[in-house]
Amino acid sequence: MLFGSLLLGFGAMASNADELPVTPATPTDGSSPTATPTPQQPDISDKGSLPQAVTPQSVAETPPYGASKPVTLETDFSRPYKAISSAANSDFSLLDDLERLIEGSYRDQNTGELLPASQRTNNYVYLSISRMENSHRVGRKLVAAAKAGVTVRVIHGVASQSNESRALHRALSGATYHGKHTGHFHICEKGHSNACLSGLHGAIMHSKILLVNHTFTRAGDPANAAIWSGSANLGGPSGERTFNNGMTIYNDKKLWDQATQMWADMSAERNVHDDYLEYVKDHASKYGEANLASNYGYTSSYATHGMFYSSLANVTIYATPIQASPTNGKDPVMNLLNRVIPDDTCRIRLQENRFKYRRIAVAQKLVQLANAGCKVSAVGFEDDLKVNRVMHCQQYIRICRPILDVFKNANQRIETAWAKPHDKTIMVDAVLKANRLNPEEVPPNGGTWPQRTKLVQAGSAALTGSNLVVSDEITTETTDPAVFDDYLQHWKAIWKSHEIHIYPY
């Protein structure tokens, strides 16, 4: 009964406040397939540097899109010199990378020339985004792609519209190529819900995902099936003026089939009965295609367990809403922490925009792991503005007081700080048991579980109740150690940033 009432509470308390509050917007006018390369680590003082691409350890003998297009992962980050200040202090690296992906749908990245018209008109770009205040980038490339003949479709939530999102709506709605309407802009609103999938009262569309069927990698190699997801919105307060992260997957046909079907579900505002995990299980044959496993070496051809998973990319994608509680096994965060076998070398890092009291079970589990030997650190967002503090944790650090009170009970101190992360990231370096939520997951080094693993969980979902259960969200997990190293550099950067403050217990 307690858990049932808790779930109802999540639905009733969901609000638009679970997105990054901002100051009022200022209107504007407008490698070999069997080897893993060692990634070049970026200098954290160089905000414009981006990590090299990663070829996952588990790769197909015959990649789905041919030998010249291996499954590849790339990460991108924004690390402003001084957060929430001015454009001069901003870091446009992540938004520039999104623009590069979109531009690759209509322009050759190596020559700068337009792709042949026959190719452009068969390309498409799908984006879902929740905020665009003060946005000066990405939208312009979407419009340019549509005018070049690419089919461009954007999903935006009704709750967080802005001058910039309305301007993009008008521009895409008027975009044509040789008389064909190529731009589309859809606003999700399902009765009492402001989400696309979730029908629960107060839910919002909070997913951040970009899908491009043909583009180029950062190195200039032609690529298919680019899937980007991360923590960043397009607006200045998020995408360029706070710390953010993202990851792009190239040439993975299974994840592409699943992610594009998910986007279609969002666009159609599909009735998923407020549990997308179960909906996908019940309609698994829609998410994948026959013979993917036999042809390319995937562990399965369809999303038989409800989440989207590729053994070639070492990536799992969990999409919400899901009917999760602290004990029913559906919460990806609790599922991850329950996999940890603690010892004195275990290391857990959280970099979170917010950590609110409705996720107190996560705090209790972290204390349990800390008491068993794991070193646990957390950094949350600093609320400078009083209006934001009142809306969230009523203190400067957006790790709310009940969570901090639980942390105080740890025998081994949980290091806690605040800065300016808009990230929603958990990094685990520990011995992990098998994934009960995703039984298909293959250990990164082969063999069997338990196994020492470096795992990154990231995406759009903050540690709040509504972000887990109610709203439309995307959470990714990867066990690729090179990607982990990229995120570790991001972690180190924020701990050296201007805004870092250690929270005194």
C-alpha positions in Angstrom: 0.0 0.0 0.0 2.9 2.3 0.8 4.5 1.8 -2.6 1.1 2.2 -4.3 0.6 5.5 -2.6 4.1 6.6 -3.4 3.5 6.0 -7.1 0.3 8.0 -7.0 2.2 10.7 -5.3 4.8 10.8 -8.0 2.0 11.4 -10.6 0.3 14.1 -8.6 3.5 16.0 -7.8 5.0 16.0 -11.3 5.4 19.5 -12.6 7.3 21.5 -15.1 9.7 22.4 -12.2 11.6 19.2 -12.9 13.3 20.9 -15.8 16.2 23.3 -15.3 14.7 26.6 -14.1 16.2 29.6 -15.9 16.2 33.3 -15.6 13.5 35.0 -17.8 14.4 34.5 -21.5 15.6 37.4 -23.4 13.7 37.5 -26.8 15.8 37.2 -29.8 15.1 37.9 -33.5 15.3 35.3 -34.6 40.5 0.8 -36.5 40.2 -2.9 -36.7 36.9 -4.5 -35.8 38.5 -6.6 -33.1 40.6 -4.0 -31.3 39.7 -1.2 -29.0 41.7 2.0 -29.6 43.0 3.9 -26.6 41.1 7.2 -26.6 43.0 10.5 -26.5 41.9 12.3 -23.4 41.0 15.9 -23.8 42.7 18.6 -21.8 40.0 19.7 -19.4 41.3 23.3 -19.7 40.5 23.3 -23.4 36.8 23.6 -23.5 36.7 23.2 -27.3 38.4 19.8 -27.4 36.4 16.7 -28.0 37.3 13.0 -27.3 38.2 10.7 -30.2 35.7 8.2 -31.4 35.5 4.8 -29.7 35.1 1.4 -31.4 33.4 -0.8 -28.8 35.1 -4.0 -27.7 32.2 -6.1 -28.9 31.9 -5.7 -32.6 30.4 -7.7 -35.4 32.5 -9.5 -37.9 30.3 -8.0 -40.6 29.0 -4.6 -39.3 25.3 -4.0 -40.1 26.1 -1.2 -42.6 29.2 -2.7 -44.1 32.9 -3.1 -43.3 33.6 0.7 -43.9 31.0 1.7 -41.3 31.8 0.0 -37.9 29.7 0.6 -34.9 31.3 3.6 -33.2 30.6 5.7 -30.1 31.5 9.4 -29.6 31.0 11.6 -26.6 30.6 15.3 -26.4 30.5 17.8 -23.4 29.9 21.4 -22.6 32.1 22.9 -19.9 31.7 26.6 -19.6 34.5 28.7 -18.3 32.0 30.4 -16.0 28.5 29.0 -15.9 25.3 30.9 -16.3 27.1 34.1 -17.2 27.6 35.3 -20.8 28.2 33.9 -24.3 31.9 34.8 -23.9 32.2 32.3 -21.0 30.0 29.7 -22.7 31.1 26.4 -24.3 29.5 25.6 -27.6 31.3 22.3 -28.1 28.2 20.1 -27.5 25.8 22.2 -29.6 28.4 22.6 -32.4 28.6 18.8 -32.4 24.8 18.5 -32.8 25.0 21.0 -35.7 27.7 18.9 -37.3 25.5 15.8 -37.2 22.5 17.7 -38.7 24.7 19.3 -41.4 26.0 15.9 -42.4 22.5 15.1 -43.7 22.8 17.6 -46.5 26.5 18.6 -46.8 29.7 16.6 -47.3 31.7 17.2 -44.1 35.0 16.8 -45.9 34.5 19.0 -49.0 31.8 21.3 -47.8 29.7 20.7 -50.9 26.0 19.9 -50.9 25.3 16.2 -51.2 23.5 15.1 -54.4 19.8 16.1 -54.4 18.8 12.4 -54.7 20.6 11.7 -51.4 19.4 14.8 -49.5 15.8 14.1 -50.3 16.1 10.6 -48.9 17.7 11.7 -45.7 15.8 12.7 -42.5 16.5 14.2 -39.1 14.3 13.6 -36.1 14.7 15.6 -32.8 12.9 15.8 -29.5 13.9 18.5 -27.1 12.2 20.1 -24.1 13.6 23.7 -23.9 15.0 26.3 -26.2 15.2 29.6 -24.3 17.9 31.9 -25.6 18.8 29.3 -28.2 21.0 30.5 -31.0 22.3 27.2 -32.4 21.0 23.9 -33.8 17.7 25.3 -34.9 19.4 27.2 -37.7 20.8 23.9 -39.0 17.4 22.2 -38.8 15.9 24.9 -41.0 18.9 24.7 -43.4 18.5 20.9 -43.7 14.8 21.2 -44.5 15.4 23.9 -47.1 18.0 21.5 -48.7 15.4 18.8 -49.1 16.0 16.8 -45.9 12.9 15.7 -44.0 13.1 17.4 -40.6 10.8 16.6 -37.8 10.9 18.1 -34.3 9.0 17.2 -31.1 8.7 19.8 -28.4 6.8 19.8 -25.1 3.9 22.2 -24.7 4.9 23.2 -21.1 8.2 24.9 -21.9 7.6 26.8 -25.1 9.6 30.0 -25.7 10.2 32.7 -28.2 12.9 30.6 -29.8 10.8 27.4 -30.0 7.9 29.3 -31.6 10.3 30.8 -34.1 11.6 27.4 -35.0 8.0 26.1 -35.3 7.2 28.9 -37.8 10.4 28.4 -39.8 10.1 24.7 -40.1 6.4 24.9 -40.9 7.2 27.2 -43.8 10.3 25.2 -45.1 9.9 23.6 -48.5 12.1 22.1 -51.2 11.0 22.2 -54.8 7.4 22.6 -53.6 7.5 19.8 -51.1 6.9 20.5 -47.4 10.0 19.3 -45.6 9.8 20.8 -42.1 7.5 19.6 -39.3 7.1 20.7 -35.7 4.9 18.7 -33.3 3.9 19.9 -29.8 2.9 17.0 -27.5 0.0 17.5 -25.2 -2.2 14.6 -23.9 -5.0 16.0 -21.9 -3.7 16.6 -18.4 -0.3 15.5 -19.5 2.2 17.7 -21.3 4.2 14.6 -22.4 4.2 12.5 -25.6 4.1 9.0 -24.2 3.0 9.5 -20.6 -0.7 10.2 -19.9 -0.2 11.0 -16.2 -1.2 14.3 -14.8 1.6 16.8 -14.8 4.0 14.8 -16.9 6.3 16.6 -19.3 8.2 15.7 -22.5 11.8 15.8 -21.3 13.5 13.5 -23.7 16.6 14.8 -25.6 17.4 12.7 -28.7 18.6 13.4 -32.2 18.3 10.8 -35.0 20.0 11.3 -38.4 19.8 8.5 -40.9 22.9 9.6 -42.9 25.7 11.9 -41.6 29.5 11.8 -40.9 31.5 10.9 -37.8 33.7 13.6 -36.2 36.6 12.2 -38.2 34.7 12.8 -41.5 33.8 9.1 -42.2 30.3 8.6 -43.8 28.0 7.0 -41.2 24.4 5.8 -41.0 22.0 5.6 -38.1 23.4 8.3 -35.9 21.7 8.3 -32.5 22.6 11.2 -30.1 21.1 11.5 -26.6 22.2 13.4 -23.5 21.4 16.0 -20.9 21.5 19.2 -22.9 18.7 21.3 -24.1 19.3 23.8 -27.0 19.0 27.0 -24.9 21.8 29.0 -23.6 21.1 28.3 -19.9 21.5 24.6 -20.5 23.3 23.6 -23.7 26.2 26.1 -23.4 26.2 27.7 -20.0 26.1 24.7 -17.7 28.0 21.4 -17.7 26.3 18.8 -20.0 27.1 15.6 -21.7 26.0 13.5 -24.7 26.8 10.4 -26.6 26.4 9.5 -30.3 26.1 5.9 -31.6 26.8 5.3 -35.3 26.0 2.4 -37.6 24.1 0.3 -35.0 21.1 -1.0 -36.9 19.3 -2.6 -34.0 19.5 0.4 -31.8 18.5 2.5 -34.8 15.4 0.4 -35.5 14.4 0.6 -31.8 15.1 4.3 -31.3 13.3 5.4 -34.5 10.2 3.4 -33.5 10.3 5.0 -30.0 10.4 8.4 -31.7 7.5 7.4 -33.9 5.6 6.4 -30.7 6.3 9.8 -29.2 5.3 11.6 -32.4 2.0 9.7 -32.5 1.5 10.3 -28.7 1.0 6.6 -28.4 -1.1 5.3 -25.5 1.5 3.2 -23.6 -0.6 2.8 -20.5 2.0 4.8 -18.5 4.5 1.9 -18.6 6.6 2.0 -21.7 8.8 -0.9 -20.6 5.8 -3.2 -20.6 4.4 -1.7 -23.8 7.7 -2.4 -25.6 7.7 -6.0 -24.2 4.2 -6.6 -25.4 5.0 -5.2 -28.9 8.6 -6.4 -29.1 8.4 -7.3 -32.8 8.0 -3.5 -33.6 11.4 -2.8 -32.1 14.0 -4.5 -34.3 13.8 -6.7 -37.3 14.2 -10.4 -38.2 17.7 -12.0 -38.4 19.6 -9.1 -36.8 21.1 -11.6 -34.3 22.0 -14.3 -36.9 23.3 -11.8 -39.5 25.3 -9.4 -37.3 25.9 -11.2 -33.9 23.4 -9.3 -31.7 22.2 -11.1 -28.6 18.7 -10.8 -30.0 16.8 -9.3 -32.9 14.0 -7.6 -30.9 13.5 -5.6 -27.6 12.2 -8.7 -25.8 12.9 -7.3 -22.3 11.4 -3.8 -22.8 14.6 -1.7 -23.0 16.7 -1.2 -26.1 20.1 -2.9 -26.1 23.0 -3.6 -28.5 25.8 -6.0 -27.6 27.7 -4.4 -30.5 27.7 -0.9 -29.1 27.7 -2.0 -25.4 24.8 0.4 -24.9 21.4 0.1 -23.2 18.6 2.6 -23.6 15.8 2.8 -21.0 12.8 5.0 -21.9 10.2 6.1 -19.4 7.4 6.4 -18.2 7.8 3.3 -16.2 5.8 2.1 -13.2 8.8 1.9 -10.9 9.2 1.8 -7.2 12.3 1.4 -5.0 11.7 -2.4 -4.8 10.0 -3.6 -8.0 13.2 -3.8 -10.1 12.1 -1.3 -12.8 14.2 1.7 -11.6 17.4 1.8 -13.7 19.3 3.6 -11.0 18.3 1.2 -8.2 18.9 -1.7 -10.6 22.5 -0.4 -11.2 23.3 0.2 -7.6 21.9 -3.2 -6.6 24.4 -4.8 -9.0 27.4 -3.5 -7.1 29.4 -5.9 -5.1 31.1 -3.5 -2.7 34.8 -3.7 -1.8 37.5 -1.2 -0.9 38.2 -0.4 -4.6 34.6 0.3 -5.5 34.0 3.9 -6.7 30.7 5.6 -7.4 30.3 9.2 -8.7 27.1 11.2 -9.2 26.9 14.4 -11.2 23.3 15.5 -11.0 21.2 18.5 -11.8 19.0 17.6 -8.9 18.5 14.9 -6.3 15.2 15.2 -4.5 13.6 13.6 -1.5 11.3 11.2 -3.5 14.5 9.3 -4.5 15.5 8.8 -0.9 15.8 5.0 -1.5 18.8 5.8 -3.8 20.5 7.8 -1.0 19.9 4.9 1.4 21.4 2.4 -1.0 24.5 4.7 -1.5 25.0 4.8 2.3 24.8 1.0 2.4 27.4 0.8 -0.3 29.6 3.4 1.3 29.4 1.5 4.6 30.5 -1.6 2.8 33.6 0.0 1.4 32.7 2.0 -1.7 33.9 5.6 -2.0 30.8 7.7 -3.0 30.9 11.3 -4.3 28.1 13.5 -5.5 27.9 17.0 -7.0 24.6 18.8 -7.5 23.5 22.1 -9.1 23.9 25.4 -7.3 20.7 27.5 -7.2 21.8 31.1 -7.2 18.3 32.5 -7.7 15.9 32.6 -4.8 13.0 31.7 -7.1 14.8 28.6 -8.1 15.7 27.7 -4.5 12.1 28.0 -3.4 11.0 25.8 -6.3 13.5 23.0 -5.6 15.4 22.2 -2.4 15.1 25.6 -0.6 18.9 25.8 -0.3 21.8 26.5 -2.6 22.6 22.8 -3.3 20.0 20.9 -5.3 20.7 17.8 -3.3 17.7 18.2 -1.0 17.9 18.2 2.8 16.4 14.7 3.4 19.0 13.2 1.0 21.8 15.0 2.8 20.5 13.8 6.2 20.6 10.3 4.9 24.2 10.8 3.6 25.2 11.9 7.2 24.5 8.4 8.4 27.3 6.9 6.3 30.2 5.5 8.3 32.5 6.5 5.4 31.8 10.2 4.5 30.0 10.7 1.2 31.8 13.6 -0.4 29.2 16.2 -1.5 29.6 19.4 -3.5 27.6 21.9 -5.6 28.6 23.5 -8.9 26.7 24.0 -12.2 26.0 20.5 -13.7 22.9 20.0 -15.8 24.2 16.4 -16.2 22.2 13.4 -15.0 25.1 11.0 -14.7 26.2 8.1 -12.4 29.6 6.5 -12.9 30.4 3.2 -11.3 33.7 1.4 -11.2 33.1 -1.8 -9.3 32.5 -5.5 -9.5 29.0 -5.8 -10.9 26.5 -8.7 -10.9 24.4 -9.6 -13.9 21.8 -7.0 -15.0 18.4 -8.2 -13.8 16.6 -5.5 -15.7 18.4 -6.3 -19.0 19.4 -10.0 -18.9 21.0 -9.7 -22.4 23.8 -7.4 -21.2 27.1 -8.9 -22.1 30.2 -8.4 -19.8 32.5 -5.9 -21.5 35.5 -8.2 -21.2 33.7 -11.4 -22.2 33.2 -14.2 -19.8 30.5 -14.1 -17.2 29.2 -11.9 -14.4 30.2 -10.9 -11.8 33.0 -8.8 -13.3 34.9 -5.7 -12.7 33.2 -3.1 -14.9 33.3 0.6 -15.6 29.8 1.8 -16.4 28.3 5.2 -17.2 24.6 5.8 -16.7 23.5 9.2 -18.3 20.7 10.8 -20.2 17.8 13.2 -19.5 16.3 11.9 -16.2 17.3 13.7 -13.0 17.0 12.0 -9.6 13.4 13.0 -8.9 10.2 11.1 -8.6 8.4 12.5 -11.6 11.5 12.1 -13.9 11.5 8.4 -13.1 7.9 7.5 -13.2 5.8 10.2 -14.9 7.6 12.1 -17.6 9.0 11.1 -21.0 12.8 10.5 -20.4 15.7 8.6 -21.9 18.5 7.0 -19.8 21.5 5.4 -21.4 24.0 2.9 -20.0 27.3 1.9 -21.5 30.0 -0.5 -20.3 32.6 0.7 -22.8 35.6 1.6 -20.7 36.8 4.2 -23.2 33.5 6.1 -22.9 33.9 5.8 -19.1 37.3 7.5 -19.3 35.8 10.4 -21.3 33.1 10.9 -18.7 35.7 10.7 -16.0 37.5 13.7 -17.6 34.2 15.6 -17.5 33.8 14.7 -13.8 37.3 16.0 -13.1 36.6 19.2 -15.0 33.6 20.2 -12.9 35.6 19.6 -9.7 38.2 22.1 -11.1 35.5 24.6 -12.2 34.9 28.1 -10.9 31.6 27.1 -9.2 32.7 24.1 -7.1 31.8 24.3 -3.4 32.2 21.4 -0.9 29.1 20.9 1.2 30.0 21.0 4.9 28.3 18.3 7.0 
